[in-house]
């Protein structure tokens, strides 16, 4: 038997793991609204939004920065906006999809 040589990937997706964590929290978020645990979702979303935006800057994909700046401001846990209703409920999975798309598309070439 001959061992097949694995070819290393030419790209590295640093934003993928934080995006998955944020998306998981945001998909659960509508069930946590009105609960004390929703504050944890706000913190997690804002922090991971900054992290993914930083990886976008490192990958020189500047167009993601304004998208995540909006996410960080809207999901800000320090000075939260009094959002409620179906629009805010629908915004949670929509932001999760944004995180997933960004995690898949933000990549840097390996040296």
N, CA, C and O atoms as CSV, one atom per row, in Angstrom:
chain,resi,resn,atom,element,x,y,z
A,1,UNK,N,N,0.836,-1.189,0.000
A,1,UNK,CA,C,0.000,0.000,0.000
A,1,UNK,C,C,0.873,1.242,0.000
A,1,UNK,O,O,1.886,1.316,0.696
A,2,UNK,N,N,0.467,2.187,-0.776
A,2,UNK,CA,C,1.204,3.442,-0.813
A,2,UNK,C,C,0.383,4.515,-0.107
A,2,UNK,O,O,-0.832,4.614,-0.278
A,3,UNK,N,N,1.063,5.285,0.661
A,3,UNK,CA,C,0.392,6.369,1.368
A,3,UNK,C,C,0.228,7.558,0.430
A,3,UNK,O,O,1.176,7.987,-0.227
A,4,UNK,N,N,-0.969,8.069,0.384
A,4,UNK,CA,C,-1.226,9.222,-0.484
A,4,UNK,C,C,-0.710,10.484,0.211
A,4,UNK,O,O,-1.012,10.740,1.376
A,5,UNK,N,N,0.061,11.249,-0.521
A,5,UNK,CA,C,0.638,12.475,0.015
A,5,UNK,C,C,-0.437,13.552,0.074
A,5,UNK,O,O,-1.101,13.826,-0.926
A,6,UNK,N,N,-0.608,14.159,1.238
A,6,UNK,CA,C,-1.596,15.219,1.410
A,6,UNK,C,C,-0.998,16.540,0.966
A,6,UNK,O,O,0.103,16.910,1.377
A,7,UNK,N,N,-1.737,17.248,0.120
A,7,UNK,CA,C,-1.295,18.562,-0.353
A,7,UNK,C,C,-1.864,19.613,0.590
A,7,UNK,O,O,-3.080,19.687,0.768
A,8,UNK,N,N,-1.014,20.416,1.190
A,8,UNK,CA,C,-1.524,21.430,2.122
A,8,UNK,C,C,-2.316,22.507,1.386
A,8,UNK,O,O,-2.055,22.820,0.224
A,9,UNK,N,N,-3.270,23.050,2.088
A,9,UNK,CA,C,-4.101,24.110,1.525
A,9,UNK,C,C,-3.270,25.373,1.318
A,9,UNK,O,O,-2.348,25.654,2.084
A,10,UNK,N,N,-3.602,26.121,0.289
A,10,UNK,CA,C,-2.870,27.362,0.034
A,10,UNK,C,C,-3.479,28.536,0.781
A,10,UNK,O,O,-2.871,29.603,0.858
A,11,UNK,N,N,-4.674,28.353,1.333
A,11,UNK,CA,C,-5.341,29.427,2.064
A,11,UNK,C,C,-5.644,28.998,3.489
A,11,UNK,O,O,-5.752,27.812,3.803
A,12,UNK,N,N,-5.778,30.005,4.337
A,12,UNK,CA,C,-6.077,29.788,5.746
A,12,UNK,C,C,-7.283,30.655,6.100
A,12,UNK,O,O,-7.287,31.851,5.812
A,13,UNK,N,N,-8.298,30.070,6.718
A,13,UNK,CA,C,-9.520,30.789,7.094
A,13,UNK,C,C,-9.534,31.015,8.604
A,13,UNK,O,O,-10.075,30.207,9.359
A,14,UNK,N,N,-8.937,32.116,9.027
A,14,UNK,CA,C,-8.840,32.413,10.455
A,14,UNK,C,C,-10.176,32.825,11.060
A,14,UNK,O,O,-10.396,32.615,12.253
A,15,UNK,N,N,-11.061,33.400,10.275
A,15,UNK,CA,C,-12.331,33.902,10.796
A,15,UNK,C,C,-13.402,32.817,10.877
A,15,UNK,O,O,-14.514,33.085,11.331
A,16,UNK,N,N,-13.085,31.604,10.446
A,16,UNK,CA,C,-14.094,30.560,10.375
A,16,UNK,C,C,-14.591,30.123,11.758
A,16,UNK,O,O,-15.800,30.045,11.977
A,17,UNK,N,N,-13.691,29.841,12.677
A,17,UNK,CA,C,-14.083,29.377,14.014
A,17,UNK,C,C,-14.871,30.435,14.789
A,17,UNK,O,O,-15.916,30.109,15.352
A,18,UNK,N,N,-14.407,31.701,14.840
A,18,UNK,CA,C,-15.231,32.689,15.551
A,18,UNK,C,C,-16.588,32.913,14.889
A,18,UNK,O,O,-17.573,33.210,15.565
A,19,UNK,N,N,-16.632,32.769,13.575
A,19,UNK,CA,C,-17.902,32.926,12.877
A,19,UNK,C,C,-18.873,31.807,13.233
A,19,UNK,O,O,-20.069,32.045,13.401
A,20,UNK,N,N,-18.362,30.600,13.345
A,20,UNK,CA,C,-19.228,29.480,13.742
A,20,UNK,C,C,-19.779,29.665,15.153
A,20,UNK,O,O,-20.950,29.382,15.406
A,21,UNK,N,N,-18.942,30.137,16.067
A,21,UNK,CA,C,-19.398,30.377,17.435
A,21,UNK,C,C,-20.474,31.457,17.481
A,21,UNK,O,O,-21.493,31.300,18.153
A,22,UNK,N,N,-20.244,32.544,16.768
A,22,UNK,CA,C,-21.225,33.630,16.748
A,22,UNK,C,C,-22.525,33.184,16.093
A,22,UNK,O,O,-23.608,33.515,16.576
A,23,UNK,N,N,-22.428,32.441,15.006
A,23,UNK,CA,C,-23.633,31.966,14.320
A,23,UNK,C,C,-24.433,31.028,15.211
A,23,UNK,O,O,-25.662,31.098,15.233
A,24,UNK,N,N,-23.761,30.155,15.942
A,24,UNK,CA,C,-24.466,29.253,16.854
A,24,UNK,C,C,-25.211,30.039,17.924
A,24,UNK,O,O,-26.361,29.731,18.237
A,25,UNK,N,N,-24.559,31.054,18.485
A,25,UNK,CA,C,-25.217,31.881,19.506
A,25,UNK,C,C,-26.384,32.658,18.915
A,25,UNK,O,O,-27.425,32.792,19.559
A,26,UNK,N,N,-26.225,33.170,17.705
A,26,UNK,CA,C,-27.287,33.963,17.099
A,26,UNK,C,C,-28.470,33.116,16.646
A,26,UNK,O,O,-29.601,33.603,16.639
A,27,UNK,N,N,-28.240,31.864,16.267
A,27,UNK,CA,C,-29.360,31.002,15.908
A,27,UNK,C,C,-30.182,30.618,17.136
A,27,UNK,O,O,-31.380,30.360,17.020
A,28,UNK,N,N,-29.548,30.577,18.317
A,28,UNK,CA,C,-30.247,30.274,19.565
A,28,UNK,C,C,-30.859,31.539,20.183
A,28,UNK,O,O,-31.754,31.445,21.023
A,29,UNK,N,N,-30.390,32.696,19.780
A,29,UNK,CA,C,-30.779,33.966,20.392
A,29,UNK,C,C,-32.287,34.232,20.433
A,29,UNK,O,O,-32.764,34.716,21.460
A,30,UNK,N,N,-33.067,33.950,19.388
A,30,UNK,CA,C,-34.504,34.228,19.504
A,30,UNK,C,C,-35.179,33.485,20.660
A,30,UNK,O,O,-36.151,33.987,21.224
A,31,UNK,N,N,-34.689,32.322,21.014
A,31,UNK,CA,C,-35.256,31.588,22.149
A,31,UNK,C,C,-34.844,32.205,23.482
A,31,UNK,O,O,-35.509,31.985,24.495
A,32,UNK,N,N,-33.773,32.962,23.495
A,32,UNK,CA,C,-33.262,33.550,24.738
A,32,UNK,C,C,-33.709,34.991,24.955
A,32,UNK,O,O,-33.392,35.578,25.990
A,33,UNK,N,N,-34.429,35.569,24.014
A,33,UNK,CA,C,-34.855,36.959,24.158
A,33,UNK,C,C,-35.777,37.109,25.365
A,33,UNK,O,O,-36.657,36.283,25.604
A,34,UNK,N,N,-35.553,38.175,26.110
A,34,UNK,CA,C,-36.324,38.408,27.318
A,34,UNK,C,C,-35.773,37.651,28.514
A,34,UNK,O,O,-36.338,37.723,29.605
A,35,UNK,N,N,-34.694,36.936,28.329
A,35,UNK,CA,C,-34.044,36.149,29.364
A,35,UNK,C,C,-32.723,36.827,29.713
A,35,UNK,O,O,-32.205,37.625,28.932
A,36,UNK,N,N,-32.183,36.510,30.880
A,36,UNK,CA,C,-30.882,37.060,31.269
A,36,UNK,C,C,-29.750,36.548,30.381
A,36,UNK,O,O,-28.717,37.207,30.262
A,37,UNK,N,N,-29.926,35.390,29.760
A,37,UNK,CA,C,-28.897,34.818,28.908
A,37,UNK,C,C,-28.720,35.588,27.612
A,37,UNK,O,O,-27.696,35.448,26.943
A,38,UNK,N,N,-29.704,36.399,27.251
A,38,UNK,CA,C,-29.574,37.161,26.006
A,38,UNK,C,C,-28.447,38.180,26.102
A,38,UNK,O,O,-27.852,38.541,25.087
A,39,UNK,N,N,-28.145,38.647,27.310
A,39,UNK,CA,C,-27.009,39.557,27.497
A,39,UNK,C,C,-25.701,38.868,27.103
A,39,UNK,O,O,-24.809,39.504,26.542
A,40,UNK,N,N,-25.587,37.581,27.392
A,40,UNK,CA,C,-24.392,36.826,26.982
A,40,UNK,C,C,-24.303,36.745,25.461
A,40,UNK,O,O,-23.210,36.794,24.897
A,41,UNK,N,N,-25.451,36.621,24.798
A,41,UNK,CA,C,-25.466,36.599,23.331
A,41,UNK,C,C,-24.985,37.943,22.785
A,41,UNK,O,O,-24.231,37.984,21.813
A,42,UNK,N,N,-25.415,39.035,23.402
A,42,UNK,CA,C,-24.975,40.362,22.960
A,42,UNK,C,C,-23.464,40.511,23.105
A,42,UNK,O,O,-22.793,40.975,22.184
A,43,UNK,N,N,-22.930,40.120,24.258
A,43,UNK,CA,C,-21.485,40.206,24.470
A,43,UNK,C,C,-20.733,39.336,23.468
A,43,UNK,O,O,-19.770,39.784,22.846
A,44,UNK,N,N,-21.173,38.108,23.318
A,44,UNK,CA,C,-20.503,37.177,22.417
A,44,UNK,C,C,-20.528,37.674,20.980
A,44,UNK,O,O,-19.520,37.600,20.277
A,45,UNK,N,N,-21.666,38.175,20.544
A,45,UNK,CA,C,-21.790,38.671,19.172
A,45,UNK,C,C,-20.900,39.880,18.935
A,45,UNK,O,O,-20.230,39.964,17.906
A,46,UNK,N,N,-20.887,40.806,19.868
A,46,UNK,CA,C,-20.075,42.011,19.698
A,46,UNK,C,C,-18.582,41.678,19.700
A,46,UNK,O,O,-17.830,42.181,18.865
A,47,UNK,N,N,-18.161,40.841,20.625
A,47,UNK,CA,C,-16.733,40.497,20.712
A,47,UNK,C,C,-16.283,39.714,19.483
A,47,UNK,O,O,-15.237,40.006,18.904
A,48,UNK,N,N,-17.076,38.718,19.088
A,48,UNK,CA,C,-16.695,37.926,17.920
A,48,UNK,C,C,-16.815,38.737,16.633
A,48,UNK,O,O,-16.104,38.464,15.666
A,49,UNK,N,N,-17.699,39.726,16.606
A,49,UNK,CA,C,-17.779,40.626,15.454
A,49,UNK,C,C,-16.507,41.433,15.285
A,49,UNK,O,O,-16.041,41.634,14.164
A,50,UNK,N,N,-15.944,41.895,16.388
A,50,UNK,CA,C,-14.672,42.626,16.332
A,50,UNK,C,C,-13.547,41.697,15.872
A,50,UNK,O,O,-12.688,42.096,15.085
A,51,UNK,N,N,-13.557,40.472,16.361
A,51,UNK,CA,C,-12.510,39.521,15.982
A,51,UNK,C,C,-12.581,39.196,14.489
A,51,UNK,O,O,-11.556,39.185,13.807
A,52,UNK,N,N,-13.781,38.932,13.984
A,52,UNK,CA,C,-13.927,38.617,12.556
A,52,UNK,C,C,-13.560,39.834,11.708
A,52,UNK,O,O,-12.948,39.687,10.650
A,53,UNK,N,N,-13.928,41.029,12.159
A,53,UNK,CA,C,-13.550,42.242,11.426
A,53,UNK,C,C,-12.032,42.398,11.385
A,53,UNK,O,O,-11.483,42.821,10.368
A,54,UNK,N,N,-11.354,42.063,12.469
A,54,UNK,CA,C,-9.897,42.149,12.489
A,54,UNK,C,C,-9.276,41.159,11.505
A,54,UNK,O,O,-8.314,41.491,10.812
A,55,UNK,N,N,-9.818,39.953,11.443
A,55,UNK,CA,C,-9.315,38.984,10.473
A,55,UNK,C,C,-9.576,39.453,9.047
A,55,UNK,O,O,-8.785,39.172,8.147
A,56,UNK,N,N,-10.680,40.166,8.836
A,56,UNK,CA,C,-10.960,40.725,7.510
A,56,UNK,C,C,-9.922,41.792,7.155
A,56,UNK,O,O,-9.484,41.873,6.007
A,57,UNK,N,N,-9.535,42.599,8.123
A,57,UNK,CA,C,-8.501,43.611,7.884
A,57,UNK,C,C,-7.177,42.922,7.556
A,57,UNK,O,O,-6.473,43.340,6.637
A,58,UNK,N,N,-6.840,41.883,8.291
A,58,UNK,CA,C,-5.595,41.158,8.028
A,58,UNK,C,C,-5.602,40.508,6.651
A,58,UNK,O,O,-4.560,40.396,6.004
A,59,UNK,N,N,-6.782,40.081,6.205
A,59,UNK,CA,C,-6.890,39.457,4.883
A,59,UNK,C,C,-7.049,40.488,3.772
A,59,UNK,O,O,-7.176,40.126,2.602
A,60,UNK,N,N,-7.043,41.756,4.125
A,60,UNK,CA,C,-7.213,42.866,3.185
A,60,UNK,C,C,-8.546,42.793,2.439
A,60,UNK,O,O,-8.635,43.139,1.261
A,61,UNK,N,N,-9.567,42.339,3.142
A,61,UNK,CA,C,-10.931,42.331,2.607
A,61,UNK,C,C,-11.721,43.400,3.364
A,61,UNK,O,O,-12.535,43.102,4.238
A,62,UNK,N,N,-11.454,44.641,2.998
A,62,UNK,CA,C,-11.953,45.806,3.726
A,62,UNK,C,C,-13.469,45.917,3.704
A,62,UNK,O,O,-14.045,46.526,4.605
A,63,UNK,N,N,-14.130,45.350,2.707
A,63,UNK,CA,C,-15.576,45.514,2.589
A,63,UNK,C,C,-16.327,44.840,3.733
A,63,UNK,O,O,-17.499,45.150,3.945
A,64,UNK,N,N,-15.707,43.943,4.469
A,64,UNK,CA,C,-16.364,43.316,5.610
A,64,UNK,C,C,-16.351,44.211,6.842
A,64,UNK,O,O,-17.173,44.026,7.740
A,65,UNK,N,N,-15.454,45.159,6.906
A,65,UNK,CA,C,-15.310,45.984,8.104
A,65,UNK,C,C,-16.576,46.800,8.399
A,65,UNK,O,O,-17.021,46.792,9.547
A,66,UNK,N,N,-17.183,47.505,7.430
A,66,UNK,CA,C,-18.414,48.233,7.758
A,66,UNK,C,C,-19.569,47.307,8.146
A,66,UNK,O,O,-20.406,47.668,8.973
A,67,UNK,N,N,-19.612,46.129,7.557
A,67,UNK,CA,C,-20.675,45.177,7.894
A,67,UNK,C,C,-20.562,44.779,9.363
A,67,UNK,O,O,-21.553,44.768,10.092
A,68,UNK,N,N,-19.353,44.456,9.784
A,68,UNK,CA,C,-19.185,44.041,11.170
A,68,UNK,C,C,-19.179,45.226,12.136
A,68,UNK,O,O,-19.461,45.051,13.321
A,69,UNK,N,N,-18.869,46.407,11.657
A,69,UNK,CA,C,-19.017,47.596,12.510
A,69,UNK,C,C,-20.490,47.800,12.859
A,69,UNK,O,O,-20.820,48.134,13.997
A,70,UNK,N,N,-21.365,47.601,11.893
A,70,UNK,CA,C,-22.802,47.717,12.162
A,70,UNK,C,C,-23.249,46.633,13.138
A,70,UNK,O,O,-24.017,46.911,14.060
A,71,UNK,N,N,-22.782,45.412,12.947
A,71,UNK,CA,C,-23.150,44.321,13.856
A,71,UNK,C,C,-22.668,44.611,15.273
A,71,UNK,O,O,-23.403,44.392,16.236
A,72,UNK,N,N,-21.446,45.099,15.403
A,72,UNK,CA,C,-20.905,45.394,16.733
A,72,UNK,C,C,-21.704,46.506,17.406
A,72,UNK,O,O,-21.951,46.434,18.609
A,73,UNK,N,N,-22.109,47.521,16.667
A,73,UNK,CA,C,-22.879,48.625,17.255
A,73,UNK,C,C,-24.295,48.172,17.618
A,73,UNK,O,O,-24.791,48.506,18.694
A,74,UNK,N,N,-24.938,47.428,16.748
A,74,UNK,CA,C,-26.324,47.021,17.001
A,74,UNK,C,C,-26.398,45.998,18.131
A,74,UNK,O,O,-27.334,46.046,18.930
A,75,UNK,N,N,-25.452,45.083,18.223
A,75,UNK,CA,C,-25.448,44.074,19.282
A,75,UNK,C,C,-24.584,44.512,20.464
A,75,UNK,O,O,-24.102,43.674,21.226
A,76,UNK,N,N,-24.389,45.804,20.617
A,76,UNK,CA,C,-23.579,46.370,21.687
A,76,UNK,C,C,-24.238,46.088,23.045
A,76,UNK,O,O,-25.374,46.508,23.264
A,77,UNK,N,N,-23.555,45.390,23.958
A,77,UNK,CA,C,-24.166,45.089,25.255
A,77,UNK,C,C,-24.004,46.199,26.291
A,77,UNK,O,O,-24.719,46.206,27.293
A,78,UNK,N,N,-23.087,47.132,26.073
A,78,UNK,CA,C,-22.837,48.186,27.058
A,78,UNK,C,C,-23.934,49.237,27.008
A,78,UNK,O,O,-24.482,49.610,28.045
A,79,UNK,N,N,-24.257,49.716,25.818
A,79,UNK,CA,C,-25.354,50.652,25.615
A,79,UNK,C,C,-26.346,50.029,24.629
A,79,UNK,O,O,-26.404,50.426,23.465
A,80,UNK,N,N,-27.133,49.044,25.107
A,80,UNK,CA,C,-27.993,48.317,24.166
A,80,UNK,C,C,-29.151,49.168,23.656
A,80,UNK,O,O,-29.692,50.012,24.370
A,81,UNK,N,N,-29.511,48.922,22.405
A,81,UNK,CA,C,-30.681,49.563,21.837
A,81,UNK,C,C,-31.927,48.806,22.299
A,81,UNK,O,O,-31.875,47.588,22.468
A,82,UNK,N,N,-33.032,49.499,22.504
A,82,UNK,CA,C,-34.254,48.818,22.972
A,82,UNK,C,C,-35.029,48.182,21.819
A,82,UNK,O,O,-36.202,48.494,21.613
A,83,UNK,N,N,-34.383,47.299,21.072
A,83,UNK,CA,C,-35.042,46.640,19.954
A,83,UNK,C,C,-35.946,45.526,20.480
A,83,UNK,O,O,-35.647,44.876,21.482
A,84,UNK,N,N,-37.050,45.329,19.779
A,84,UNK,CA,C,-37.978,44.248,20.125
A,84,UNK,C,C,-38.829,43.957,18.895
A,84,UNK,O,O,-38.805,44.697,17.911
A,85,UNK,N,N,-39.573,42.877,18.973
A,85,UNK,CA,C,-40.504,42.571,17.908
A,85,UNK,C,C,-39.946,41.634,16.865
A,85,UNK,O,O,-38.844,41.105,17.008
A,86,UNK,N,N,-40.719,41.433,15.813
A,86,UNK,CA,C,-40.324,40.450,14.802
A,86,UNK,C,C,-39.092,40.853,13.991
A,86,UNK,O,O,-38.353,39.987,13.524
A,87,UNK,N,N,-38.865,42.154,13.820
A,87,UNK,CA,C,-37.679,42.579,13.060
A,87,UNK,C,C,-36.412,42.220,13.824
A,87,UNK,O,O,-35.449,41.732,13.233
A,88,UNK,N,N,-36.404,42.456,15.125
A,88,UNK,CA,C,-35.239,42.133,15.948
A,88,UNK,C,C,-35.053,40.617,16.043
A,88,UNK,O,O,-33.925,40.125,16.061
A,89,UNK,N,N,-36.152,39.890,16.101
A,89,UNK,CA,C,-36.079,38.428,16.126
A,89,UNK,C,C,-35.512,37.893,14.809
A,89,UNK,O,O,-34.718,36.952,14.813
A,90,UNK,N,N,-35.912,38.479,13.698
A,90,UNK,CA,C,-35.411,38.048,12.390
A,90,UNK,C,C,-33.972,38.497,12.158
A,90,UNK,O,O,-33.258,37.887,11.362
A,91,UNK,N,N,-33.540,39.551,12.837
A,91,UNK,CA,C,-32.169,40.046,12.665
A,91,UNK,C,C,-31.145,39.072,13.240
A,91,UNK,O,O,-29.998,39.053,12.792
A,92,UNK,N,N,-31.533,38.271,14.211
A,92,UNK,CA,C,-30.593,37.333,14.827
A,92,UNK,C,C,-30.100,36.281,13.822
A,92,UNK,O,O,-28.891,36.159,13.625
A,93,UNK,N,N,-30.997,35.517,13.181
A,93,UNK,CA,C,-30.491,34.553,12.196
A,93,UNK,C,C,-29.886,35.218,10.959
A,93,UNK,O,O,-29.008,34.640,10.319
A,94,UNK,N,N,-30.341,36.419,10.616
A,94,UNK,CA,C,-29.744,37.124,9.473
A,94,UNK,C,C,-28.282,37.455,9.772
A,94,UNK,O,O,-27.419,37.296,8.909
A,95,UNK,N,N,-28.005,37.912,10.988
A,95,UNK,CA,C,-26.618,38.186,11.373
A,95,UNK,C,C,-25.810,36.891,11.437
A,95,UNK,O,O,-24.617,36.891,11.134
A,96,UNK,N,N,-26.449,35.796,11.828
A,96,UNK,CA,C,-25.757,34.505,11.858
A,96,UNK,C,C,-25.317,34.100,10.454
A,96,UNK,O,O,-24.218,33.575,10.271
A,97,UNK,N,N,-26.165,34.341,9.474
A,97,UNK,CA,C,-25.812,34.019,8.087
A,97,UNK,C,C,-24.661,34.903,7.620
A,97,UNK,O,O,-23.771,34.434,6.910
A,98,UNK,N,N,-24.668,36.176,8.010
A,98,UNK,CA,C,-23.561,37.074,7.658
A,98,UNK,C,C,-22.256,36.548,8.247
A,98,UNK,O,O,-21.227,36.539,7.571
A,99,UNK,N,N,-22.294,36.113,9.497
A,99,UNK,CA,C,-21.094,35.546,10.114
A,99,UNK,C,C,-20.613,34.311,9.356
A,99,UNK,O,O,-19.415,34.160,9.115
A,100,UNK,N,N,-21.539,33.428,8.979
A,100,UNK,CA,C,-21.146,32.207,8.277
A,100,UNK,C,C,-20.540,32.507,6.910
A,100,UNK,O,O,-19.544,31.895,6.523
A,101,UNK,N,N,-21.133,33.444,6.181
A,101,UNK,CA,C,-20.606,33.799,4.857
A,101,UNK,C,C,-19.224,34.437,5.002
A,101,UNK,O,O,-18.307,34.124,4.242
A,102,UNK,N,N,-19.081,35.327,5.975
A,102,UNK,CA,C,-17.784,35.968,6.181
A,102,UNK,C,C,-16.733,34.951,6.603
A,102,UNK,O,O,-15.593,35.013,6.142
A,103,UNK,N,N,-17.100,34.019,7.469
A,103,UNK,CA,C,-16.155,32.999,7.907
A,103,UNK,C,C,-15.675,32.128,6.762
A,103,UNK,O,O,-14.533,31.669,6.761
A,104,UNK,N,N,-16.543,31.900,5.789
A,104,UNK,CA,C,-16.161,31.077,4.642
A,104,UNK,C,C,-15.346,31.862,3.624
A,104,UNK,O,O,-14.489,31.292,2.949
A,105,UNK,N,N,-15.599,33.160,3.503
A,105,UNK,CA,C,-14.953,33.940,2.454
A,105,UNK,C,C,-13.681,34.666,2.868
A,105,UNK,O,O,-12.830,34.951,2.025
A,106,UNK,N,N,-13.540,34.967,4.146
A,106,UNK,CA,C,-12.338,35.678,4.607
A,106,UNK,C,C,-11.207,34.666,4.714
A,106,UNK,O,O,-11.251,33.751,5.536
A,107,UNK,N,N,-10.194,34.843,3.874
A,107,UNK,CA,C,-9.068,33.903,3.871
A,107,UNK,C,C,-7.793,34.644,3.509
A,107,UNK,O,O,-7.814,35.667,2.825
A,108,UNK,N,N,-6.687,34.102,3.985
A,108,UNK,CA,C,-5.365,34.655,3.665
A,108,UNK,C,C,-4.516,33.543,3.070
A,108,UNK,O,O,-4.695,32.366,3.381
A,109,UNK,N,N,-3.605,33.934,2.223
A,109,UNK,CA,C,-2.701,32.954,1.609
A,109,UNK,C,C,-1.643,32.548,2.634
A,109,UNK,O,O,-1.066,33.385,3.329
A,110,UNK,N,N,-1.411,31.258,2.704
A,110,UNK,CA,C,-0.372,30.755,3.604
A,110,UNK,C,C,1.002,31.028,3.003
A,110,UNK,O,O,1.178,30.960,1.787
A,111,UNK,N,N,1.975,31.336,3.861
A,111,UNK,CA,C,3.329,31.592,3.330
A,111,UNK,C,C,4.006,30.336,2.821
A,111,UNK,O,O,5.142,30.394,2.349
